[in-house]
Amino acid sequence: MKKTWFITGASSGLGLEMTRRLLAQGDTVVATTRRQGALTELEREYPERLDVVPLDLLEPESTASAIEGAFQRHGRIDVVVSNAGYGLFGAAEELTEDEIERQIATNLTGSIQLIRAALPRLREQGGGRIVQVSSEGGQIAYPGFSLYHATKWGIEGFVESVAQEVAPFGIDFIIAEPGPTATNFGTNLVYATPVAAYDQTPADAVRRAISDGSFEIKGDAARTVDAIISAAETATPPLRLALGSTAYASISQALAARLSALEAQREVAHSADRQAP
């Protein structure tokens, strides 16, 4: 059965690839973008099934208006894909207040407001699905990406809680966690001004690896999108979806390390319980 999808950040990266593939398979897409004219060619090719909508995650009223208009025009939205966002690179001490605020407002607060705006309409229509595009960076951390990780760990915690709240209404979630993927993420990466004290530190090593191309990127954008779409079309998808061998390996290692550390603290943890009288 054909579906109607609402996708943020649809003019580039995974959002654009997803929009193309969904249109090609006959679905309808409400594609949001901040850049006017970014999807002109697709609009010409799919005039009946592509609905391009302006949306700026920094403006909550823009988000609410985009969601409300989409439901009014199409009657039903089957899948909402919260994909828009960007990366901020810099050691925590290097970041400015404006850089911190914009990263949080876009990746975290913007995604929260999108989900909040969609929930009443999904509930009214009897259910639906929300795909939150996170990254392996919602479960692990690289030096130099502290604020980016803060937003991804934050949105994953938000989604895990909300998923429990709205399950009785037939609304479920997928948290997509791609590893490093060949998109324009690196091109759109915002760099903080370096501080000399961080030269030759782990954060500097990651910065140099990104700039000289030695930072390993195994993920394929098309295959990543195919996996997300396939999961979104299943009856009972997983809450978390690790995508790519890098993400699978790094998340697995991180979870194993946490479990080992937790087991080592078993007695300390239990000692914090109230003792029976």
N, C-alpha and C positions, 0 to 999 in steps of 0.2 A: 504493500500500500504506500502511495506517495505521501511524503511528509512536508510540512512547512517548518523551516529552520530560521532562527534569529541568531546572527553571528556578529559579534563586535570585532573590530580590527580586521575587517574583511578586505582591505585594500593591499595587504602585503603578507608575506610569510605564510604561516599555517592557515590563517584566516582566508587568504586569497586562494590557496590550494584547495581548501575545503569547499569554498564557494564554487569554484570551477567544477569539482568532482560531483557535488550534489546537483548542480544544474544539469550536468551531462547525464546523470542517471534519472532525470525527470522530476526532481523535487523542486519546491519553491523555496527561495532564499530571501530573507530580509537581511540585507548586508549593510552594516553601519561603517562609516568612515569619517575621519576628520577632514579629509582632502577632497574637495569638490572635483569631480571629473575623473577620479582615480579608477572608476570601473566602467568607463564609457563604452569600451569595446564589448564587454560582457552584456551591458544593457542593450546594445544593438542586436546581439546574438540571441538574447533571451528576454525580449521585451515583456512577455506575459508572466514570466516566473522569477524575475529578479527585481526586487524592490530595494532601491538604494536610499538609505536614510542617513542624514547627518547626525553625528553623536560625538560629544566631547565628554569623556568620563570625569573631567574636572568640573563639570557643571551638572549637578544632580537633577536639575529641572530638564536638561537635555535628555538625560537617561530616561526619566519618567515619561517624557513626551514621546520618545522613540518607541518605548515598549507599548504604551497605550495606543498609539497610532497603528502599530503593527497588528495588535489584536483587533482593533476596529476594522481595519481594511481586510484582514484575512480570516477573521472569525476564530481561528484556532492556530496556536503555535505549538508544535509537537516537541521541539527541542530548542532550548536556549543555550547558545555557546558563548561563554564569557572568555574571550580570547585576547582582547586588547591589552597591551601593556608594553613595557620596555625594560631594558637593563641599565642599571647605574653601577659603574665600577669605580672603586676607590677605597683605600683603607678608611676605617671609620673616622679617624682623625683628619683625613683629607677632605671630607665631605662638607659642603656648606649647608646652612639652614634651608635655603631655597631648594637645593638638590634633594635633601632629605624629605622635605614636605611634599615636593612634586612626585617623588617616587612612591611615597605612601598614598598620596591622594589618587594617583592613577592606578597602581597595581592592586592596592588593598581596599581603600575606601571606595574607589570607583567600582570594583567588582562586587563589593558588598551592596552598594546601592542598586546595581543592576539586578542582583538576585532578589533584593527586597522589593523592587518594582515589579518583577515578574511573578512573584509568589501569589499575590491575590488573584491574578488572572488565571494562572495555572490551577489554582485551587477551585476557582469558579467553574472552569471547564472540566473538572473531574480528574485532573492529573496532568502529568507531563514530565519532561526530563531536562535537567540542567547539566551541561558539561562545563566544568571549570578547568581551563587550561592552566596548569601550574607548571612544574618542571621537576626534574630530579632534585632541584634546589629547594623543593618543599620538604625534603627529607634529609638532605645532606647539605654541606656547606663548603664552598671554596673561599680561600682568603681573597679579599678585595671585593667581594659581593655581599657584604654584610647587610646593607639596606635592601637589596634585591631579595636576599634570603628571608629577611624579616617579613617582607610582604608575602612571600610564597608560603612560609610556615604559618603566617597569620591567616591567610585565606583558606588554607587547608584545615586549620582548626575551626574556623567559622563554618565551613561547609560540613565538616563532620558533625558538628552540633545541630545545624539547621536540618541536615538530612534526617536526623532522628525526630525533629519537631514536625516535619511535614510528611513523613512516611504515611500516616493515617489518611492523608488526602490523595494518595496515589502519585505523589511527586518524589522522584528519586534523583540522585546525583552521580556523576562520574568525575573524579579528579584525575585528569590526564597529566602524567609526569614524564614528558620527553627528556631524554638526555641531550647532549649537544647535537644540534640538528642543522643541516645545511639550509638555513633560511637567511633573511637579512637581519637577524638578531644582532650580529656583530656590527653591521653597518650602522644600525640605529643605537648602538651602545653609547651611553653618555659617560665620559671620563671626567672624574674630579681632577683638579690641579694637583700634581704630585708634590709631596713633601719630601725633602732630601733625606730626612731621617729614615724613610722607608726604602731607600735604595738597598738592593741586595737582600730584601726580606721576601718571605713567601708571596706577599701581595705583589711585589715588584716582579717576581718570577712569572706569575700568572699574567700580569700586564704585558710583559715582553713576549710571552708565548702567544697571546692573542694578536699582538701587533705584527709579529714576524710569521704568523701562520702555523706555528708548531703546536698550537693547542689542538688536540686531536678531536675531530668532529666525524663521528661515524654515522649519525642519524640521517636518514633519507626523508625529506619532507613528504613526498608522495606516499611512501609506505606508512609513515607516522599518521598521516591524515586517514588513510585507508583503515588503519587499526582503530582510530577514534570513531569513525563512522560505523564500522562493524560493531563495536561495543555499544554504541548508542542505539543501534537497531535491534539488539538482542532483548529478550524479555526480562532477564534479570542480570544486568551488567555488574561488574565489580565496582566497589566504591572508588578504589584506587587502581590506576592503569599505568604501570611502568612501561615506557616505550623506548626500545633500543637496548642493545647489549650493554652500553655504558651505564645507562640508568639502572638496568637490572642488577649489574654487578655492584655498582656503588651503593645502591639502596640496600641490597642484600648484606653487604659488608657492614654497613652502618647499623642495621637492625641486629645483626649477630653480635656486634661489639656492645650494643646497648644491653642485649639480653645477658651477655656474659657479665657485664658490670653489675647488672641488677641481681643476678644470682649470687654474686660475691657479697652483695649487701643485704641478703635475705634476713639475717638475724637483726641487723640494724633497723630494717624496715619494720619487722614485726615488733621490735621493742618500742616502737612509737605508738602501738595500739594501746587503748585503755586496758588495764588489767581487770579481770573479773574480781568482784569483791569476795 
